[in-house]
């Protein structure tokens, strides 16, 4: 397995990383022999997962999106050459790419070609070039431009997308986290590869152990995610600016890291929200869940999602959720009474919905909290991992 996870200045422990760690625990319980080639710092070492680990350093230090892609390219080459002799000894039955980012895909595919070994890819999400409301194909490049990326970055991100699709067409099997992700793959011309849907889940043991960081819910709103344009972080600030017009002292906590972090910090100042918006950066899961439990409402204006793990974790912490109405979130959480979906990019509409919820009675907020927790109970990592394991076992020699 090639497990590339960006450094914490790019992202914190994201959904793909959490999924891999949780499913790997179940794989090991079922006595699967596993070799993992990963980027530092070793996430598996912290989890004390017993498997063979090879850590390949990230030696290319550049900032910005283009620097990130160059770093990826260098890591792909290093991981392949360092992992090659180790995999010669391991002789794996299947190569699993636990994420569909280009470093994971490219390394796994090169090894697959050299060893003539089957490859299975876990596909979390793609920044789909298809409209949420229409099957008509639109330009991914234009989509990136609309959310604020430069022409060059939009071109590079679009190119990475189509290279990834080209590799996926040559795989043996895929595990998609949602039916929407499967639809996107098929819309992109992937019709000959079998796609299995197994979903995502929540670590209830960690959430139940986590204590609120404060005695009271001191934050009216909280966001958790990568600090990037496609996560809607700049819309989030506009939304909160509108909220503070009605609730002057309303506080928003933003948890997460990303390339856009300095730009978000600057925009907070530009909007005069220094006393209302607090940037936490990344944190461990115990603190994350404690901070969620210290908040009244989860706000998630993300434009591209494959499942929405951050939403599920917020529900498990007893929070109602306001999010943009995008296909994956509608599929997974559309039936949840405590998830309120607002048309994408409707900043005023989302601000109004946030205020409606914050103005509810304590009794009604408690009812929504109980409903959130109950709804999240359906998401079990054990169930997800066993579905994945059933597929991987079909590749036994």
Helices and strands as residue ranges (DSSP letters): E 2-3, H 15-29, E 35-39, H 43-47, E 52-56, H 64-90, E 94-97, H 102-115, E 118-123, H 140-146, H 151-168, E 173-176, H 179-187, E 194-197, H 204-209, E 221-224, G 229-231, H 233-246, E 252-255, H 261-270, E 277-281, H 285-292, E 297-300, H 309-316, E 320-324, H 327-333, E 339-342, H 347-358, H 362-376, H 381-392, G 393-395
